[in-house]
Amino acid sequence: STLHHRHINIHSRHYQIHLPGELEKYMDHCPAWLQPRDDTTNNWMDLDCKMTETIALVRAIGAKYFLIPDDPAMVERSEQVEKVLFSIMNSMVYLINKICFAPNNPEKQFDPVYAKSRFSKKFVSFAKKLDPLLEGPFIMGDTLPIHADYLLYACLCDLKDFLPEPFEKNEYPKINNFIDKFYNYRSPPGRNGHSALIPLL
């Protein structure tokens, strides 16, 4: 499952999540395209800041464990992956929270058929954008995963839980191959003999 965090105040820098040491200022890693325009506005696509915070935290952990690519082209590609994930995850959350629960129903009943029918069209668009960004099997190709691979895997797990049909039918082989390769990836030993695999998932 993706990183689920409590609400933060991105402007005043008073966060409810307190991380020790090098990760204490993880929001300093928030990319420019997610930065608010001023002290009174959030990114309009992410009003609760959860995906903003997740991306910043993954980048901070990536920097700590040397998972940020050096190649400018790969840096750009990883940012493109972040952007398509940011869009699809916020679409899913918005659909569930704002649309799919009937506000006039006292039981707040969730309609999964309606939810999936609305979301499936957005997923098709997402998959078409993601496919060319996967060099195969990972974002950078047949090499070690980078920070954005960890974010991608976590988000795909959530998407698969919500809309399993495209995954079960193998409609997007590169995406399914990525999930399989990442799930079975054995992380090499990191510094001090500890595994470099980050417990993001």
Secondary structure by P-SEA (a helix, b strand, c coil): ccccccccccccccccccccccccccccccccccccccccccccccccaaaaaaaaaaaaaaaaaccccccaaaaaaaaaaaaaaaaaaaaaaaaacccccccccccccccaaaaaaaaaaaaaaaaaaaccccccccccccccccaaaaaaaaaaaaaaaaccccccccccaaaaaaaaaaaaccccccccccccccccc
